[in-house]
């Protein structure tokens, strides 16, 4: 996913991380697609498109009379996005372009031409999210929409809470500011739209919590486990959690995922503005 400034993308781009992101896309893309409500013939810019699964989902809706351009900084993510598109025989649906979210690689004719500019799970990983949103506002036509979807990691709730999990999740969130990022950027989305010169229109949640007995529950537990395992080195490097307790806490969480009464709540923050 695209980054700018001194920030660092905490999750990395390993094969395991790419598999986690692919699975997460499978869980949330339908809900996000309903919320963004792109239409046939529209021109869409997907900023920090990652593996471009959602980029392709939007392209299927806008159809052959529309256009979807995905911008991604990381070469490994871009290569995997192209591989997945080719494997799905959908490489012709989208255009993928290397570039930074804060300095979008658009031609003079492309600025101010898009109907929709979208960014998901990007602003939490950049040092200056306002600069990204300003670029998105300039990329859409007058009256065009700017759609932001991102995390406020503090909204996660588990019940009954497994031993040590709250402290470990707090440690994970603290890695964000250590890396120049913002674990709470989701609560700022409307403000960022306003500061960037867009007129905020609405905000919402994209809920993807679950509970024991539901088909999505185990994959969501595995997603959280993947996040924390991937962040272990960073958490311990900044002395944010006792190394002797890390694996024990993860084991408690993994065991919690097998409880018949376990429940998990989490939502993506979602906001839309108009140029």
Phi and psi in degrees as a GROMACS rama.xvg file:
@    title "Ramachandran Plot"
@    xaxis  label "Phi"
@    yaxis  label "Psi"
@TYPE xy
-72.2763  141.244  UNK-2
-131.458  159.559  UNK-3
-142.48  163.522  UNK-4
69.0908  -156.764  UNK-5
-84.0619  1.20611  UNK-6
-70.0747  162.89  UNK-7
-128.971  137.604  UNK-8
-78.9018  112.39  UNK-9
-66.7081  -31.2864  UNK-10
-81.9168  -17.9142  UNK-11
72.7291  -175.359  UNK-12
-133.261  34.3055  UNK-13
-66.4911  167.384  UNK-14
-60.7096  -38.8806  UNK-15
-63.4536  -41.6635  UNK-16
-66.3572  -39.3481  UNK-17
-64.7526  -36.7829  UNK-18
-66.0818  -39.7279  UNK-19
-62.7859  -44.1625  UNK-20
-65.6284  -39.6903  UNK-21
-61.1823  -44.0701  UNK-22
-65.0366  -41.4802  UNK-23
-61.0899  -41.581  UNK-24
-57.2583  -42.3736  UNK-25
-59.9221  -35.0021  UNK-26
-75.6126  -36.2253  UNK-27
-111.874  -12.0563  UNK-28
-63.723  -39.1979  UNK-29
-61.5031  -44.9066  UNK-30
-64.5392  -40.7605  UNK-31
-67.2227  -36.1624  UNK-32
-66.9803  -39.212  UNK-33
-63.589  -38.3962  UNK-34
-71.4116  -41.1508  UNK-35
-74.3512  -29.588  UNK-36
51.0573  52.0236  UNK-37
-69.4254  159.879  UNK-38
-128.255  156.944  UNK-39
-53.2361  137.43  UNK-40
87.2375  -5.92889  UNK-41
-79.3842  154.344  UNK-42
-102.516  122.017  UNK-43
-123.927  135.086  UNK-44
-110.85  122.115  UNK-45
-108.749  107.496  UNK-46
-90.4621  127.321  UNK-47
65.0867  54.7221  UNK-48
-73.6836  -9.64715  UNK-49
59.9181  -124.184  UNK-50
-81.7915  -2.09954  UNK-51
65.4324  19.8413  UNK-52
-67.5113  -41.6244  UNK-53
-72.2949  -32.5565  UNK-54
-57.2746  -46.6486  UNK-55
-67.5208  -35.2124  UNK-56
-62.6678  -42.2407  UNK-57
-66.2771  -37.1105  UNK-58
-64.4271  -35.0087  UNK-59
-63.8656  -29.6296  UNK-60
-80.7399  -45.0771  UNK-61
-69.7715  -24.6437  UNK-62
72.714  -172.877  UNK-63
-68.2182  -18.7713  UNK-64
-88.1544  -6.90477  UNK-65
-104.029  -171.279  UNK-66
-151.682  137.42  UNK-67
-129.175  122.401  UNK-68
-112.691  122.745  UNK-69
-104.577  131.844  UNK-70
-113.759  129.695  UNK-71
-144.496  132.956  UNK-72
-82.6104  -41.2488  UNK-73
-76.3763  126.61  UNK-74
-65.6328  -37.4331  UNK-75
-67.0137  -41.5518  UNK-76
-64.7009  -41.8614  UNK-77
-63.8338  -41.8115  UNK-78
-64.5364  -41.0856  UNK-79
-68.8788  -36.3897  UNK-80
-61.1505  -43.2662  UNK-81
-66.8196  -37.9877  UNK-82
-64.4752  -45.2496  UNK-83
-64.8238  -39.7227  UNK-84
-63.0266  -42.5814  UNK-85
-65.4834  -40.4218  UNK-86
-63.9441  -29.705  UNK-87
-91.7957  5.28634  UNK-88
55.6225  38.4483  UNK-89
-123.493  16.5103  UNK-90
-62.9791  -25.2985  UNK-91
-80.5001  -10.198  UNK-92
-73.2919  -30.4176  UNK-93
-131.284  162.528  UNK-94
-113.582  129.097  UNK-95
-109.637  135.462  UNK-96
-137.385  134.614  UNK-97
-73.4759  136.307  UNK-98
171.264  164.114  UNK-99
-94.0988  142.362  UNK-100
-64.078  -27.7605  UNK-101
-88.4881  -12.6642  UNK-102
-138.124  75.0777  UNK-103
-59.7536  136.025  UNK-104
-84.2298  66.468  UNK-105
-107.426  146.155  UNK-106
-76.3023  161.793  UNK-107
-53.5621  -37.3864  UNK-108
-71.8695  -21.9195  UNK-109
-83.063  -27.8071  UNK-110
-61.0229  133.912  UNK-111
73.0296  18.9426  UNK-112
-112.215  -12.2492  UNK-113
-88.0061  145.492  UNK-114
-78.7068  -33.541  UNK-115
-140.156  134.334  UNK-116
-118.47  129.494  UNK-117
-127.995  141.061  UNK-118
-142.104  129.426  UNK-119
-131.623  131.732  UNK-120
58.2449  32.9213  UNK-121
-110.591  -45.71  UNK-122
-64.4907  -28.2762  UNK-123
-68.6263  -15.2557  UNK-124
-111.549  12.8082  UNK-125
-118.788  150.391  UNK-126
-71.0202  -29.3402  UNK-127
-133.857  80.3396  UNK-128
-61.5382  -30.4169  UNK-129
-61.4674  -37.2413  UNK-130
-63.3703  -34.2327  UNK-131
-68.13  -46.3887  UNK-132
-65.7283  -36.4303  UNK-133
-60.5897  -41.5792  UNK-134
-61.923  -40.9017  UNK-135
-65.2171  -39.9088  UNK-136
-62.6657  -41.6511  UNK-137
-70.2022  -21.9343  UNK-138
-78.7754  -24.5064  UNK-139
-91.9629  156.994  UNK-140
-70.602  162.384  UNK-141
-56.1964  128.154  UNK-142
89.1873  -8.61492  UNK-143
-70.8597  160.901  UNK-144
-101.85  142.957  UNK-145
-117.535  120.548  UNK-146
-117.728  125.485  UNK-147
-119.123  131.885  UNK-148
-134.276  123.009  UNK-149
-158.043  175.189  UNK-150
-93.179  144.482  UNK-151
-118.536  97.6288  UNK-152
-64.5341  -15.1284  UNK-153
-75.129  -7.44937  UNK-154
-83.3042  -6.48102  UNK-155
-64.9407  131.978  UNK-156
-134.835  135.901  UNK-157
-124.376  143.014  UNK-158
-150.855  137.43  UNK-159
-63.7407  142.657  UNK-160
-75.7467  128.425  UNK-161
-69.4647  150.62  UNK-162
-56.5852  130.301  UNK-163
81.9926  -10.2901  UNK-164
-65.4806  -43.4478  UNK-165
-58.4398  -45.0446  UNK-166
-65.196  -37.9544  UNK-167
-68.1985  -41.5768  UNK-168
-65.0037  -37.8762  UNK-169
-62.6261  -39.337  UNK-170
-63.7723  -42.0095  UNK-171
-58.9938  -45.3882  UNK-172
-62.6478  -35.4911  UNK-173
-69.461  -19.9463  UNK-174
-64.5213  -26.3321  UNK-175
-61.3211  -50.6807  UNK-176
-69.2216  -28.8285  UNK-177
-63.9092  -29.4139  UNK-178
-96.6621  5.32936  UNK-179
84.2306  21.7818  UNK-180
-115.759  -174.279  UNK-181
-137.93  106.446  UNK-182
-72.2861  -11.4983  UNK-183
-114.186  17.8415  UNK-184
-63.0348  -23.6511  UNK-185
-55.0893  -36.3989  UNK-186
-73.1353  -10.1311  UNK-187
-100.285  1.39576  UNK-188
-61.0938  -45.5546  UNK-189
-62.8315  -42.5883  UNK-190
-62.0651  -40.3687  UNK-191
-64.7433  -40.0852  UNK-192
-59.132  -46.6502  UNK-193
-62.4517  -46.5361  UNK-194
-64.1295  -29.6156  UNK-195
-82.7161  -3.18138  UNK-196
98.3222  6.05312  UNK-197
-92.171  157.578  UNK-198
-94.6803  111.53  UNK-199
-61.6908  135.874  UNK-200
-109.608  -41.7002  UNK-201
-166.05  160.585  UNK-202
-138.16  159.911  UNK-203
-159.618  177.863  UNK-204
-113.537  145.214  UNK-205
-108.337  102.529  UNK-206
-81.5395  132.432  UNK-207
-142.52  42.6673  UNK-208
-81.6344  178.604  UNK-209
-167.869  -176.95  UNK-210
-147.266  165.632  UNK-211
-54.3843  137.137  UNK-212
99.5025  -16.1853  UNK-213
-97.1004  146.529  UNK-214
-61.7404  -27.9184  UNK-215
-83.6803  -11.5016  UNK-216
-64.6961  -52.4581  UNK-217
-59.5457  -45.3128  UNK-218
-60.3064  -35.6596  UNK-219
-70.9998  -37.2582  UNK-220
-62.0386  -44.6566  UNK-221
-63.5878  -34.5615  UNK-222
-63.2695  -45.9474  UNK-223
-64.6558  -39.5447  UNK-224
-60.9044  -42.2275  UNK-225
-63.2913  -39.7977  UNK-226
-59.9575  -48.7373  UNK-227
-71.4988  -38.6568  UNK-228
-63.0618  -41.0518  UNK-229
-66.8758  -27.2727  UNK-230
-91.7092  -2.34625  UNK-231
-55.0655  -49.7339  UNK-232
-59.1871  -41.0108  UNK-233
-70.2734  -43.1328  UNK-234
-58.4684  -46.0302  UNK-235
-73.5501  -33.9442  UNK-236
-61.9649  -35.1498  UNK-237
-92.71  10.319  UNK-238
55.4354  44.7007  UNK-239
-96.2924  -9.33487  UNK-240
-154.036  147.406  UNK-241
-66.4369  119.473  UNK-242
-56.8369  -32.5029  UNK-243
-68.8877  -21.7389  UNK-244
-99.9573  -12.2582  UNK-245
-59.3809  -56.9105  UNK-246
-65.1358  -33.7771  UNK-247
-63.9344  -43.3303  UNK-248
-64.237  -41.5354  UNK-249
-62.775  -37.8138  UNK-250
-64.983  -40.2222  UNK-251
-60.6726  -42.0702  UNK-252
-66.0419  -42.7731  UNK-253
-62.1963  -41.1462  UNK-254
-67.6127  -38.6369  UNK-255
-56.656  -36.5511  UNK-256
-63.1072  -11.8573  UNK-257
-99.6795  -1.23821  UNK-258
-70.2665  141.977  UNK-259
-75.0726  -11.1442  UNK-260
-114.204  13.3349  UNK-261
-75.225  142.382  UNK-262
-141.718  144.505  UNK-263
-134.352  131.517  UNK-264
-120.42  129.599  UNK-265
-155.043  147.496  UNK-266
-140.801  143.501  UNK-267
-83.4252  135.326  UNK-268
-78.9291  138.471  UNK-269
-137.346  132.132  UNK-270
-145.211  148.487  UNK-271
-131.846  136.962  UNK-272
-133.213  169.952  UNK-273
-126.043  138.236  UNK-274
